[in-house]
Amino acid sequence: QLWNNYFHLAVAFLTHESLQLETFSQAKRSKIIKKYGDMRKEIGFKIRDMWYNLGPHKIKFIPAMVGPILEVTLVPEPELRKATIPIFFDMMQCEFNFSGNRNFHMFENELITKLDQEVEGGRGDEQYKILLEKLLLEHCRKHKYLAAPGEVFALLVSSLLENLLDYRTIMHDESKENRMSCTVNVL
């Protein structure tokens, strides 16, 4: 319970509206970074380090921590994304090794569900899609048993994310045909 509270508090801090520097003017953003640095990165790196320190206990946090980690990875800060997206591969590997089923279905279902919710809520972008696919593929291809199913999953998530981003964009389109076509792609 203590670790669960730690992760949720850290995620709430990192994703808090007042720390989203991209919402500020360039001058204000520069002033904040000069004085305080980007606290989101510091906390994100601590979340990453604590996740890896959990060792075999990580399985107890899957799938519950998929959504909170997703929120962290969606923060539009490149270094933070690069540092935290690999946690997803670790979750896949952990579930694959410790679930007894030799798969990562709980993680897969949770990530897809939460990704849909987050993109619908306005989070995510093309850069995220590219980086998520790249990092998942890199990690999966190095793993003896996760290479094939991991690659299929990474490409599926990338395709889904692309369709969700298109859908979010096109919902404001005047053309009913474009909206319907995009809806079919998401389905």
N, C-alpha and C positions, 0 to 999 in steps of 0.2 A: 504493500500500500504506500509506503514511504517513497519508493521509486516512481510509482505511478503519479503521486502528487508532485514530485520533483519535475517529471517530464511535462505534466500538464501546466504547471506554473511557468516553467521555462518557455514553453510554446506560447502561452498567453502573453507573456512579456514580449517575446520576440515579434509576435504578430500584432501587438497593440497598435492602434491607429496612430498614436503620437510618435511612434518610431519609424513610420513608413516615410523615409526621407524623400522618395520619389514624388511625394505629394506636395513638397515644398518648392519654393522658387530656388533657382540655382544658387543665388546669393545666400539664402537662409540655409540651404543644404550644406554649402561649403563652410559656413560659419560653425554649424553644428558639428560637422566632421572634424574640423580643425580643433574645436574645443573638447569634444567628447569621443571622437572616433565613431565608427558605426557599431553601436552596441549589439545590433542584431547579429553581426558576424561573430562577435565574442561569445554570445549566448548560444548561437548555432553550433559553434565548434565545441562548446561544453556539452551540448546535447549529444553531438556525435561521439565525443569521447566517453561519455557516460553510457551510451548505448553499447559501445564495444566492450566496456568494462563489466557489463552484466554477465558475460560469458554464457554458460548453459541456461541461465535464468531468462534469457531473451524470449524463449518460446512462450513464456507466461504473458508476454506483452503483444503477442500476435494473435488476432488481428487488431486488438484494441488501439495500438499505437500507430497503425497505418495512417489513419486520418490526421492525427496531430503532426506526424512527420511530413505528410503531404503538404500540410499548411506551411510548414517551415520551408520546404523545397520550392514552394510557389512564390515565396518572397522574391521580388525581382532584383536580386543582388547576385551577380555571377559567381563570386567566390563562395558565398553561402550555399548556392545551389550545387556547385562542384563538390563541396565538402559533405553535403547531406544526402544527395541522391543515392550514393552508394549504400546507404543504410537499407534501401529497398532491396538491393541484391542480397545483403546480409540477411534480411528477413526471409527472402525466398530460400536461401541456403539453409537457414535455421529450421524453417518449417519442413523443408525437404528431408533434412537429416534427423530431426527429432519427432516428427509427427507419427512416424510408423507407416505412413502411406506412401512415402517416396514421391510426394508431390507438394505443390505450394498453392493449393486451391483456396484455402482460407485467405491467404494474402492476396491472391489474384482477385477474388470476388470483392474483397474490401477495397482494394485500390481502385478498381473500376467503378464501384459505387461512389466512393468519395471523390474521385476525379470528376465524375459527372456533376456532382453537387457543387464542387469548387468552381468548375468552369461556368456552370450556370449562374453562380454567384459573382461572376466577373473576374475571377482569377485565372492565371495562366496566359501564355503567349507563345508565339512561334519559336522564340529562342528557347523557351522551356521545353517544348516538344522535341526540338533538335537535340538538346543536351540530355534529356531523359533517355531518348532512344540510344544516343551514342554511348552514354555511360553504362546503361543496362546491357547493351550488346557487348561492350568491351569486357565487362565482368563475367557475363554468362559464357562467352566464347572461351574463356580461360579455364572453365570448370568442366571436369570430365563428364559429370552426369547432368549438369544443368545446361550444357551447351545447346542442345536441340530444343528442349521445352522452353528454356529461357529466351532463346532467340525468337521463337514463335510468339511468346508472351510479349516481349519488347516491341516487336513489330505490330502486334495487335493493339497494344496500348498507344503506340504512336499514331496508328491509323485512327483509332477511336478519338484521340485527343485532337487530331487534325479535323475530323468531322465535327466534333463538339465546338471547336473554335470557329469553324465555318458557320455552323448553325447559329452560334451566338451573334456573329457578325450579320448574317443574312436575315435575322428576325426583324431587323429594322428596314429591310428592303421592301419596296413597293410591290414588287412582282410576286404574285401568289405562286406562280410556277417555280420560281427560284426557291422560295421557302419550302414548297412541297418536295422538291428534288433534294434539298438539303436534309429535310426530315427523313426521307427514305434512306439516305446515306447513313445517318446516325443509327437508324433501326437496323 
